[in-house]
């Protein structure tokens, strides 16, 4: 599926996106052993599938949430206007059967599929598309991620019942890619109006599964949408074969591994890497998908002392032995990150020596910053050099932070560790209460950097580094408005290079989705590693 009036430009863009996932196996191949380390026998597909979920969802409104855990559930409830899949060479029609883009990428016109209904019986039409995008843009929604991906959104014009035009205030070529993302799943306008701010607790889409219940901290239950007949070919014909789909919240890798062994869950994607190695030996089906976005690492608060001093930030970066972290904690299953974005991200720019482990250089930088070593501690004006490291609880940073605490101590820096649960920790980060912020970001388009390093995102968004530079904002806007894919990637590369030099983020390892299953067949995935379950057992 290509935008009709811009096919040549779209081909180049789609090719660059699909290339991100080429190194990973398509989840639909799991039944044939794609990515598997042995020929373990498949088991009968259950009628009721249970999937381990590493994060407790905050909201099941795709336009409001910023959590991967929420999006993994939303992907089953909502359909996008167009689909994209790992390993594919093109997009596929979704709720839109075709679309076109004007010359300067400010208008996207979609021809909509007929005969589609929402899970509450509301007919799908152009009004629903308008309601969804207007809902995301509404400040009252407090969108954590989708509103940034919506870019310079102006309005959605209803041309007729089956035609809608999405209009932007300035050129926005990124929408070519992002329109297929799960955060733009189309919502029932009836449900949006009925539930208002509580829509995230009562999600209604057109997807293959409909919402049943959400028990906070425990599970999300979905059931088959028996009327589903408009899905992509990857999902097979008609409604799902599964009667129900349950996401069990298991934030600990150990709990996921135990649940997989006992059969409590049939799919897990949050295992400890050593458990993945053991699962391979035991004949489990293993599939990996390298992903675009930002690596696992820490945003560094450039406003809060002592990390407001660039020399201190540089010293911290050189004091952290990232290779040791990967080897010690992750059995070498992940690749060392070398930039603010992963290698699979368009515009990737490798850092210089900003993140190279060099404890002697770290010490020299601290000396230069006026922090003298006294009895093994760095001191200035009688005060010890101390940084606050507040982790997001159960997000996979506890063990990493403990190692970093030891590594920083080796150069005389005292790191005070603590945990806070989401969303409270987000408020703490926005208020500047920590020197570091646990971080990773899954996104196919490089414009996700807007969510993390622009001035507008400091107070209430994801700019937890508090790095605000109006000139960088301009560079990001210019890059995002560049239509030619190669020129756009080059412009974003300049942005990433600047952020690397500022050490506003210390990357550790690149994103990779690792799925371990008990012989489940029919899975499909997005290029950034989120699984679809509508085709299971077909």
N, C-alpha and C positions, 0 to 999 in steps of 0.2 A: 504494500500500500504506500503510495507516494502522493504528496501534494501535487495536484494536477498542473498548476501553473508554474511550478518551480522544481520540476522533476530532477533536473541535472544537479542542482544544488543540494536537494534532499538526498540524492543517492550518495553523494560524498559524505554528508552528515551521518546518514544511517550506517554507512560502512565503518566510519570511525567509531560509532557507538558499539556496533556489534563486535568489533575487534577487541573491545575490552574484555569480552567474555570468552574469546576463542580458546584461551588456554585452559578454561574450565570445562568440565563435562556437562552435558545437558542432563538435567535430572530425569527427564523422560527415559533416559537410557539406563536407569538404575536396575531395572528388571533384567537387563542383559549383562549386568555386571560392570557397567561403565564406571571406571574409577575404583572398582573393587579390587581388593588385594588377594581374594581367593574365590573359589567357585561355590561358596555356601549356597545351599538349596533355598529357593524361595518358599515362603509359607503362604497359606491361603489368605487372601485379603479380607480383613475384618469388615463387618457391616458398619461398625462404629469405630472410627479411627481416633486415636488419642495421640496428640503431638506435644512434645515438651516445648515450653515457651520460656526463654531465658529472662525476659523482663515482664514485670507486672504492668499491663496497660494502664495509662492514665486516662485515656479517652479513646473511644472507638469511632470518633468523628475524624475521618482522614484529613479533613481540611483544618482541623484544630491541633491534632497531636504532633509531637515531634519525636516520638519514640519508635524505634524499630519494632519493639514488641507489639505495639498497637497496629502498625502497618502490616505486619505478618498476618494478623487476624482480618484486618480490613480488606486485604487482597482477596479474601474468600467471599466477602459480603457485597463488595462494590465492583462494578465493571468500569473500565476506562473508555474513552472515546476510541482509542486505538490500542492495540496490544503490541508488546515487544517480548521476545523470549530469548533466553540464553542460547547461543549457537545458531540463531536464525540470521538470514541475510537481508531481511526486510521486516517492516512492520506488517501487522495483520489488521483487517477491519475489526472494530469493536462495536460500540454503540453508534459509531459513525461508519458509514459504508465507504465514504470518500471525503477528501478535504483538499482545499486549495489555499495557497498563500500568495499575497500580493508581492510586488517587486521589492518593497522595502521591509518586509516582514513585520508589518504593523497590523495586518488583518488576516485572520485565519477563518475560512468559511467551511463549515462541516455539514455534509448531507447525512441526516440521521436515519437510523434503522427503524423500520415500522414494525408493529406487532410486539413491542417490548413493554412489559409492565414491571413496576416495582413490587417488592415483596409485600407491600401493604395494599396492592391493587391499583395504585395510581398509574395512569398511563405515562410512559416515557415520551417526552417530546422536547422541543426547543426551550420551553419554559423551564424544564427541569435543569437543563444545562446552564441557563442564565441564573437560576436560583443557586446552583452549586458554586459557580464562580463568584457571584455577588456575596454569598455567604462567607467564602474564604476571605474576600477583600474587606468585609465589614469589620471594623476595629473591635466590635463587641464580641466577635468570635475568638479573639486573642489567638490567632493562628500562630503556632510555633515554628512552622516550616513552610507549609504550602503557600502562604502569602508572599514569602520571599521568592519562591519558585514561580509565582504568578507575575513577577516582575513589574513592569510599568503598565499594569492593567488599567484600562480606561472603562470599558463596559462590554457587555454582551448584548448584541442586537438580535432580536427574534425576527428573522426574515419571514418565515412561515412556520407552520407546525413541525416540519421536518428539516428545516434549515436554520442554522444559527451562525452568527459571525462574532468571533471574539476579537476585540479591538484593543490595541495597546497604544499608549501615548507616544512611544518612540519605538524604533526598530527592536524586535525581540526574537532573534533567530533561535534562542534556546528553547522556545516553546515547541519547536519541531521535535525536540527530544523529550521534553518534560511532560508534554500532554499525555504521554502513555504511562506516566508514573502512577503508583497506587494512591498517592496523596490527592490526585485529581479524579478519584472515583466519583461517579455521578450519584448524588443523593436525592431521595424522594422529597420534592418540595412540600408535599403534605406533611411528612414527618418533621422536616425542618421547622415548619410553622407550628406544628402541634407541640413539639418538645422544646423548642427554643434552645436555651443554654444547656439543656439536658439531652440534646440529641446524641451526644457521645456515649450516653448510657442506654440509648434506644436506637441504634443505627439501622437504617433501612436503605438498601440499594437494589440493584437489579441482578446481583451476582448469583452464583450457583448454590450458595448457602445463605440461610437467613438466621438472624440473631435470635437466640432463645434466652440466655441469661449470662450475667457476669458476676461472679463472686470474687470480690476484691482480694487479691493475694492468693487466690486458689485456682480458678479456672474460668474459661469462657466457653459456653456451649452454643453450638450452631446446629442447624438441621438442614436437610436437603430442601432446596427450592424445587418442588415438583414441576413447576411451570417453565423451568429454565430450558430454553431451546435455541438460544442465540449466541452460544459460546463459540470460541475459536476452535479450529480443527484439533488443536492440541488437547482439548478437553474431551474429545470423542463426541458421539451423537447424544443429544438430549440431556436430561437432568443427570446429576451425579449418581453413581452406583451406591455410594456411601449413604446410609440413612442419617448419620450424624457425624459431626466433627468436633472434637473437644480439644481445646488448648489448655494443657495443665501447666500452671505456673510453677516452674522448678528452676529457681535462680542459681542454684549451686550445681556445678559440673558433676560433683559426686552424686547428688540426688538424681540428676538426669541419667547418669550411667547406671545406677542401681535400678531405676525405673525401666530402662531399656532391657536390662538383663532379666528382670522379673516379668516383663511383658505388660507392665502398667502403661507404658507408652510404646508406640511402634516407630516413631520418628523422633530423633533428637539432633539438634544442631548447636548445642552448647557444651559439649563434652570437653574435659581437659584433654589436651593433645596426647598425653601418654595413654589415656583411655581410648583415643582414636587408634593409636598404634595397636593396642591390645584387641580392639574390635576388628581391625583388619585381620589379625592372626586368627580370630575366632570365626571368620567367614562372614562378618556383617558387610552389607553393601555400603561403600564409602563413595561419596561424590563431593568434589570441591569446585567452587566457582570463585575465581579471582575477581575482586570487585573494585569499582571506582569510588572515589570519595576521599575522606581524610583518614589517615592511619590511627590506630590506637596510640594514645600518648597523652600529654598534658598541655593544656593551654596555660600560659604563664601570664599572670596579672601584671601588666606594665604600669599600673597606677599605684598599687599597694607596695609600700616599703617591705623588704629591701629589693624586691624584684622590679621596682620602678627604675633601678639602675641597670642600664644595658650590660655593664661589665659583670654584674652579679648574675644576670640571665645567661650570659655567655659562659660564665664559670660553672653554673649548674649544668648546662648542656654538656660541657666537657667532662664533668665529674660523673656522669651517668654512663655506665657500661651497658649499652643496650643489647649488644650481642650476648652478654652474660645472662641478661634477663630472658631472652628467647631460648637460650640453651638450657638454663636452669629450670624455668617454669613451663616451657612449651615444647620441650623435646625436639626442638628444631623444626616444628611443623609450620612455622610462619616465617615469612621473609622479612629481613631487616628493612625498615622504612628509611628513606633518605630524602624526604621532602615533606612539606606541609600537606601534599596530596599523594595518593598512591600512584604507583607506576602505571596503573590502568586508566588513569584519568587524563582526558585530553588536555594538553598544555603542560603536562608534567615537566617540572624543572628540578633536576637534582641539585641538592644543596652543595656548597663548597665543603669546608671543613667545620662548619658551624656545629655539627653534632658528633664530631669524631671524639671518641673517648681518649682523654689525655689529662690525667689527674694533675700532672705537673703544670700544664698550661692553666688549668683551673685555679691552682694555687697562685700563679703569677697574676692572673686577672683579679683575684681577690686582694692581693697585695696592692695592685694598682688602684683598686677601688677604696683602699684605706682600711681594709679588714685584715688586721694582723693576727698571726697565729700565736696564741697564748695557751700553753698547757693543752694543746690539741683542739682548742676552740678558736674560731674566728671572732675577734672583738674589735669594736670601734667605739670610741667615746665611752668606754666602760660597759657597753651593751653587747651581748652575744649576737652572732648572726643566726637568726632564726626565721624559718619559713613555715607557714601554715599550709598543710596539705589535707584538704577536706575531700575525701573520696565520695563518689556516688555509691551508696551501699549496694552490693550485689551486682555490680556492673563489670566485675572482672579486674578491678584495680587494686584490691587489698594486698595480694601477694607481691605485685609489682611495686607498690608503694613502699612495702616493708624492705624490699631489696634496695630501692632508691634511698630510703632513709639511711641504710647502712653505708651506701656508696657516698652520700653527701657527708656523712659523719667523718669519712676518711679524709676529707679535705677541710674539715672543721666547721661544716654547716650543720646546724641542728634543725631537723625536720619534725614538726609536731603533727602526728597523724590522727585523723578522726574520720568518722563516717556520718553522712546524712542521707536520708531516703529522698527519692524523687517524689513530689516536685519541690519540697522544702529546700533541697540543696540548690535548685535552680535560682531561687530567690536569694540565697546566700551568695551565690556566684555573681548574680546581677548587682548586688549591693557591694561587691568587692570585698567580701569577708574572708577570702582565701587567696593565697599566693598561687595556687595551682587549681586546675579544674580537670577532672577526668573527662576524656573526650575521644570520640570517633564519629564518623559521619559517612553514611552510605548515600551516594548520589552519582548518577551517570553524567551529569553536566557540571562543568567547572564553575558555573555561576553559583553553585551552593556556597562558594566562599563569601558571597554577600551576607549570608546568614550568620557568619562567624567573625568577620573582620571589618564590617562597616560601622560607621558611627551611630547609625540609627538603631543598631541592635544591642547597644551597650546596656541600656536601662532595663529592657524587658525581653530582649531576644537571646540569641546564643553567643553574643560577643562577650564571653566570659574572660577573655584576656584583657578586656577594656582597652584594646588598641584602637585608637581613633585618629585617623589621618585623612583630612578632607582630600588631599591629593591622591591618596590611594583609592579613596571612594571614586574619584573621577576616572582613574585608570580601570577600575573594575567595571564601571558603567560603560566606558568606551569599549572594553573587551567584550562585554556582554552584548553590545549593540552591533558588533562586527558580524556581517552575514557570511563572508567566506570562511569555511571551516578551518583552513590552514592559517589564515591571518588571525582568526579568533583564538586558536590554540596558542599562537605565538604571543598574542597580547596577554593572555592569561598566564603564560609562562613568565612574563615580566612581573606580573603581580605576585606569583608564587615565589619568585626569586627575592623580591623585596621583603615578603613576610618571613622567609627563611633567614635573611640577614638580621631581622629584628629579634629573632629568637622569641617570638610571641607564642610559639608552639614547639614542643619537643616531641617528635615522632618516635615510636618504638617499633611497631610492626605493621605491615600492610594488611588490609582487610582481606579476609578469605572466608567464604561460607563453606562449612564442612558438615555435610549431612550424613548421619549414620541411621540406617533403617533395618528393620527386621523383614527384609524381603518384599517390601511394598513396591508395587508396580504402578506405572501411570503418572508419576510425579512430573511436573514441569516447573520451570523457574524463570524468573526475570534475570537479565544480565547482571544485576547486582545481588543475586543470590537468594531472593525471597521465593518461597515455594508456593505453587498452586496445587490444590488437592482435588479439583473437580474431576480429573481424569483417572483417579485411583481405581484400579480394579477393572478398567474398561479394556 
